[in-house]
Amino acid sequence: MSFQVLNRVALIDDDDAFRQALAERLELDGLGVAAFASAEAALKVVNERFEGVVVTDLRMPGMDGRQLVERLNGLDPDLPVVMMTGHGDIAEAVDSMKRGAYDFLAKPFAPERLIGTLGRALEKRALVLDNRRLAAQAADDEGSIPLSGSSRSVEALRAAIHRLADAGVDVLIEGETGSGKEAVARAIHNAGRRRLRPFVAVSCAALPESGLESLLMGDAVGPSGTFRRRQGQVEQSHQGTLFLDEIDLAPRAAQLLLLRVLEEREVHPVGAMEPHALDLRILAATKGDPVEAVAGGRLREDLYYRLNVVRLRTPPLRERRDDVPLLFARFLGRAAGRLNRETPPIDHAIRRRLLEHDWPGNLRELANYASQVAVGLAPLAPDSLSEDGLVSRVQAYEAELIREALTRHRGDIRQVTAELRIPRKTLYDKMARHGLNPASHRNR
């Protein structure tokens, strides 16, 4: 396993000349420096997800270095903070280390000494962040649930995800609402070498008209040395994956900006003197058929052709009915665990609904139904006292039993008849009545 390499430093000092000189020296050594004149300004940018370390002066007007250490320690005790101080304040610097500072240097100091300290601190920060990402991936199974099952369509989708994980091409994902398009995008990201870098999901349908360029591309504001720039959503995915959800519903202005990103692989923040090159993997999803979206004028044709390098389709639940019971069981277990309750049993009414309902809302509707069952508020299927209603339910139940046996024994008729304890001819008659083909179960 390889870990990411960090180089970001937040430098805080109220002495303008010293701050600027130190920032330039650190940048000459390959470090990316964001310089601030006050702790208050730095706290607007530095948080528990900050991919770097902090260097701060001890004595500053307003919030001083010790107070800043306490604030940052409250946000993230694993964020390294290096303190700079005068010789007369060494005792206070030592006290700050007891409160959570990583190290301190007494002014004046050789820049090489600070650079050595920063190298060690950045390695520590990178390890902490990588371990957090790995732990989150191991604990969060939400993305894997939509890809559970043994139907041919989902097995083919999993195989495609594996092939595309490190293929280095952009992918267009299409599918119905709730069919798991973002889960597919996350699976591609998590299966490849970019998994330790950010996965940034942009809801294109929710992009605003006002402030759009700053939101996507970032901006450079404030006087030099106080606030470098603010990253936009696109740049936040550098070396990771940018997921453009419902790209066909994005405003036309956003589509033009994203087209430039796709073509140039760079962003030009608002107010910046020059663009910034990026290492991007772009995955996009459409709410409907992208060809129809182009024909209807909702999706730019040139953007569609740039995205349509590889195209994946997420199957709706009605095309993977054999997976519905397993998917529901996993959703139900997760919902019960979230509520700290025992997982309720799947009774006949629930089973009947799983078999008979078409699930037009797909995985999202199925997950919502599981949550309703977990809290005991699931709507019951309407009862029918007519003979036709009873016969229909019995036949549906019979078909499901045969389908499960065929899947379990991979279409082996001899084993199926032995399990169900019915003659071979009877089994073939029932399979014909229910439209079941044993050959379709032999490769599952």
Beta strands, then each sheet from edge to edge (+ up, - down):
strand 1: 8-12
strand 2: 32-36
strand 3: 52-57
strand 4: 81-85
strand 5: 103-106
strand 6: 171-175
strand 7: 199-203
strand 8: 218-219
strand 9: 230-231
strand 10: 241-245
strand 11: 266-267
strand 12: 276-277
strand 13: 281-286
strand 14: 310-314
sheet 1: 2+ 1+ 3+ 4+ 5+
sheet 2: 7+ 10+ 13+ 6+ 14+
sheet 3: 8+ 9-
sheet 4: 11+ 12-
end
